[in-house]
Structure formats: C-alpha cells, structure tokens
Amino acid sequence: MTTANDLSQISEKARSFIHSQKGLFIDGQSRPASDGSTISVVDPSSGEEIARIADASAQDVDAAVGAARRALTDRAWVDMQPYRREALMLALAAAIEAEVESLAEIETLNSGKLIANTRLFDAELPVHSLRYVAGWASRLNGETMNLSVPYLPDLRFSGFTKRYPVGVVAAITPWNVPLCMAVWKLAPVLATGCTIVLKPAEQTSLTALRLAELCAEVGIPDGVINVITGRGASAGRMLVEHPGVDKINFTGSTEVGRGIAISAARSFKKYNLELGGKSPLIITETADLDQAIPGAAWAIYGNSGQNCCAGSRMLVHEKHYDAVLSGVREIAASLQLGPGLDPASQLAPLSSRMHRDRVALHVDAARAAGADVSGGEAVDGPGSYFTPAVIAGLDPDHPTAQEEIFGPVLCAFSFTSDEEAITLANQTRFGLGASVWTRDIDCADRYFDALQAGTVWINTHNILDLALPFGGDKESGVGLELGREGVLAHTKLRSGVKAHPKMR
Ligand code: NAD
C-alpha cells in the first residue's frame, strides 16, 4: 500500500502557484481559453485534481501564432543586439535558479516524479541549458568562401553565408521531463532571435506556465514566448497545421511524430522530431559487472522508465546472464515505491492511471506468452503505482520486447557472440540510444560503429549534455536537438555572391 504526496510539505511559493488561476500565455498576458474550456490536472500519487488549465481553441492558437508572428515582424526582437538577447537568457537562468525548489515541487506534484529527479532534471538542468545556449546568441556566424566561377573568367567573385532566425517555432513537448523539455525548446529560439508558441503536454503544463511568467518578469518582450495549453489532438494539431508557423520542434511519440511530418510536408514547414525508443543495453563478456548491474537497473528504472532512452532491452553475454538477471531483479525488488515528495521514495508513481494500465497490458502480454516475469504489478490503492518488472525468456520479436512501453519494464536476453548481440540490438524500428558495457576498448569501438542509434554510450547510459547533439536514427526522429546543431537548426542559412571587377 502506498501513500499520496503530503501537500503540507511544499513551499508557500509552490502552493500559491498551484492554486492560482491558470490561463494561456499569449502576447505577455494570461487569458482564459476563448470558449472557457479547461482540463483537469491530477497528482499521480493520489489521482486527485490539483489544478485546472485552459484548453486552447482554434481562436486561441491563432492568437498565439499571431502574437509570435508580430513579435518577429516588428523587428525589435530580431534586431536586438545579440549580447542583449544573451543577457536576457542569463537573467532567465538566474530567475529559474532562484526558484529551483518551488519549480521542482510543482513538477513533482504534477508529474508524480521524485523530488530529487525534478530538482536535478526539471529545475537545475534548464538553468545550465540556458547558460550554455545563451553564448550562442553572439556566435551565429556565417562564412566566406573563395569562389572559382570558371565560366566567367573576366570577373572576380566572393561568396559568403549569413544566418537568419528560422521564424515562428511551434514547440510541442511530452510529459516525462516537462520543464527541461520546455527550456530545451525555448533556449535556441531566444539565442537565434526566433519566436515561439509552446504547447506542453496537457498532463504536465504547470511549470511551462510559470516559465512564461518568468520570461515576462526578466523582460523578454511580449509575443516572443507564448504558451498555449490544451490537448494534443486539438490544440497541438491546430498549432502544427497553422500557416503562420515556420518550424515545428516536436518531442513525443513516434506515432504522433509521423503525423506531424506528414502535415509539415504539405506546407513545407521545417521540422525536427525527437521521438520514441526501445534502447538496447549490452553487457558484453568483458563488462565490469559491479558497474553494469546497477547501471542497467538505473537505465530502466530511472524516472520509472519514463525516459525516451530508457535501457528497456538488456542483452547479456551468456556467461554473465544469470548473475546479471538476478542482480537486476534484486535491485528492482528493493526499490521503495512512494510519493515523489517523500525523500525516502526511490520509485515514483507512473504519470497517470491510463498510462499505468497501458504499461500493465504489455507485462500481461509477456506473461501470457509464457515469459518469466518478476514484478510488474499495479499497486492497490490511490495513485498510479506500478512495481518494476523484469521479463526474461520472451521472443525478441514479441510486441512487449519491440514496442516502447515507457515504464519500469525490462526485457532481458542472452547472446553468445558480439555479432549476435549487434543483430539483436539493431532488430527494432527505433534507433534512439544504445549502450555497451565493456572493459575492452576495441570491443567498445566495434559496437559504437555497428549500433544503429543516435547516441551510443560506453559504460554508462542515458547521459545527455547540452554540448552534445541529440537525435534519433530510424523511427526515433528527424534532425537534432542540443549542441551546436540544435541551435543552428533554428536558423536559415542564406548564401550570397558578390561580383567584383577584376583588379587591374
Ligand atoms: P505524445 O506523442 O502522446 O505527446 C507529446 C506531445 O504531443 C504532447 O504535448 C501532446 O499533447 C502532443 N500531441 C499529441 N497528439 C498531437 C497531434 N496530433 N498533433 C500535435 N501534437 C500532438 O507523447 P507523450 O505520451 O506525451 O510522451 C511520451 C513519448 O515521448 C514517448 O514516445 C517518448 O519516447 C517520447 N519522448 C522522446 C524524447 C526524445 O528526445 N526523443 C524525449 C522524451 C519523450
């Protein structure tokens, strides 16, 4: 039996934000949805409503895109000296830093996640993200080239490139790392002089609304950042299809991403898609098991498995299979389930009852197929608690081993050779992350080259950094986020040619 979050534990600041009226943030103002519709926001540890958010209508989406377009075309923002945009981003980083604790509390109440997790990844990481990306505002350089133009020998030409903001960005984020994702979308927009309409996941929109308020407080001009809350199939779809949007930056499921790519293709909008995964974690014959066993457990049970790169398929050399399987099972059984605000909790509830039911169906299907399953049970009582599962003996092509579950469910397989491990690892439509655990540097190199994934970790898993571009191979995505590439993806490059008379 588990308990719910104790609301008396949160700060006055977090409490008053949770209880405040929440509207859509458009053109620097908060306003209700034009038709007054709202959506219930639930604490996953209790299943109880903690707030209501506005459900944006077509008229609201249009107003938000219009505000973002005006902020772009009136030139004040686009022409702002880069060091001033950088200064605004640094001020925003400081404003978030000053509220780390209350932002983490709001996120924990809204998403269910552990407070240590929301503090680190939803509140502190955005601060670092903004500080890293802020420096790019003044580093968006073009290049110059020596041109040959062999068919016009009597003239001299110089070539050059210049970067411009890509325009109005529609950013759509999922519920698993809400504030961090919102800032990852916002930061390159601010650095490059774009404007944004952000639509956070309807389950976890609260911190994005506080982020918008902080943007206004530090002086980011009205219209540059707009946040519309609402459902994916309505507000999200209308935003993606809006003709005033120039680029879509989407993080979410592969199925929704596919629909966005099709929609964007019709109007030739630019887009990048950061999508789902079913990432392999490979423990080779030469792995250090003291490192690999806790590493594998963390890779799948961190954030209750609600990570796009979760190491959900564990491939273990046959020599170590029994030891690793029992080691991971022991860790899984020892994890203390509890509400996110309780510092003793090690595994938080899943994001919603509906999501938990979906996760449970995958585990039930594995049981029905005769797999050896430990854990994987919905916990009686309020909230959406689910015990961590380890599944062994499943066919690698079974849907539970192939589909993204986005929960604390690990499928374990053994292999006899590196070739077999690589084949098994790549036997998926996804290609987001992969890790290989070995003490042999040549082995690490071989796997690194052979694995089909946007990121390959060696002796670690799921480490992302602002300086490192991140994106998916195969059905895990299109384009890149983070790093230099993520910033430049918010610019359009124009090539120029100047003709000069020949020097006499
Ligand atoms: P989701 O695709 O259901 O929703 C993501 C966002 O898209 C939400 O804001 C939702 O409202 C919106 N949306 C839904 N339908 C839409 C539509 N038709 N048009 C426009 N927007 C729409 O995903 P989710 O359940 O919120 O998040 C989990 C998924 O996100 C997993 O697949 C996970 O792997 C993926 N994810 C990927 C990354 C990455 O960087 N690759 C990171 C985190 C999560």
Residues whose N, C-alpha, C, O or C-beta is under 5 A from the ligand:
A	BS01	NAD	I172 T173 P174 W175 K199 P200 A201 E202 G230 R231 G232 A233 G236 R237 V240 T251 G252 S253 T254 V256 E274 L275 G276 G277 C308 S476
